[in-house]
Amino acid sequence: MSMLPVAAFTGFLLMLHSQAMAEPPPHPLKAQQISVPPEGFETALPDAVTRLHLADNGWRLVMQFATLDKVGVFNLATATFDGFIDLPEPRSLIATGGSVIVIFRPDSRVLEVYETSSLRKIKSARLNIRGSLQTMAMGLKNAREITGLCMAGSGIAGTTNVQLSPVVIQLPTLELSYPELIDENQQTHDFIHTSAFEPLGLNMDESGKVAAIQTDRHNTSHLTLLRHLPGGKILITKEPYQADFPEPILGGQIIVTKGHLLLQQPDGEWLWKRPSESSPGNYSRIFGYSAVLERSDRGVNHAGFRVLALPHLTTLKSIKQSLESMRAFATVTSDVTLTAASAYSDRFACIAPGKRSMRIWELGLRESASDGHAIPGILFKRTLALPAGMSAKLESAPKGMKLDSSSMTLEWEPPPDLAKGKVIKVIILLTKSDGGKEYHIEEIVVP
């Protein structure tokens, strides 16, 4: 089988990204969702949290604690813990995807699969895996496979002779496969070379098909990307990586780092952007929406969060907080706050390092629509201001746009390749109660 060209695969990724941005079906927890005040609320945690995983399509948080030998599963709808899973091996690896939680115990080489809703163990088996599994990930909406990196040999910390090879674990069978590594020149590689004895987390997009990993802790000029290709192969590339945030967050066509955003363009090229040129904050991926969450503590009048739409980085929503609250739950000097944001549950949570508490806020993205603008990946809605007693029909409109004549509401999902900096003119035919007709032109700005 011939390898899919990089440009074609980029288009495939954009298609996956567009599908992930669509309005999700109703989630079982939505009916249980309690209201959150505008200022958010604080909830206690049993221990400081070292790792935070978004699960169950963004409705639950899976927490790894600093001293407890347990994993906590927090319900964002009810703002309570659903329960805890025992973790007798402290070096255990955790991955979440779809409606499952996966735990790998490196000492015993046992992999366990749990349901997020009931925390019931649905699978457990010892894996006869090659080498030592160092990291694994699934992707928020991927419940079918786990991508991991295994280290061959013992390795020596701080040297460049550590070799990593990918492994794919299928669910629910736990069947193992070892994909072939191919670079952009279609050259085959046996390993990914890294100087990190224990590589940083493997960060995946929602589809579970693209991963990012920093393979050299001493040289942060490049970032290694792994893309699953048809035919059981993985394409490895190195992209420029200029920020000092130790662990990138990958989502769709974006890598979020400290103070910078790395966006992939339709032609496959990567472009650096800094949303706040004067004083950059920290950024978190908002899963289920083509946007990022910016948080900063730039003074009493500017403390808070901004939701920035991609790729144009326009402000969709500002969520102001007191400076005291921001210093407790957002970026403080060089500290990195654990943040998880999901448009599916329409909430985001912040945990400051070392603190036994968490702050939860409403994102409010479903209500904010797109601020009157057409932005790729964001559902556009607009209620037309038309005289009463008229019926309306779309005469000329972008593909996929709909008009609800009963509520006089336009609804549209702008495509990922929508050209920016233009005005879309929609022609609507109006029919009066006496049968008379006239045309109405509705203008939609693409920022």
Buried (B, 14 or more C-beta within 10 A) or exposed (E): EEBBEBEEBBBBBBEBBBEBBEEBEEBEBBEEBEEBEEEBEBEEBBBBBBBBBBBBBBBBBBBBBEEBEBBBBBBBBEBEBBBBBEBEBEEBBBBBBBBBBBBBBEEEBBBBBBEBBEBEEEBEEEBEBEBBBBBBBBBBBBBEBBBBBBBBEEBEEEEEEBBBBBBBBEBEEBEBEBBEBBEEEEEEEEBBBBBBBBBBBBBBBBBBBBBBBBBBBEEBEBBBBBBBBEEEBBBBBBBEBEBEBEBBBBBBBBBBBBBBBBBBEEEBEBEBBEBBEEEBBBBBBBBBBBBBBBBBBBEEEBBBBBBBBBBBBBEBBEBBBEBEBBBBBBBBEEEBBBBBBBBBBBBBBBBBEEBBBBBBBBBBBBEEBBBEBBBBBBBBBBEBEBEEEBBBEBEEBBEEBEBEEEEBEBBBBBBBEBEEEEEBEBEBBBBEEEEEEEEBEBEBBBB
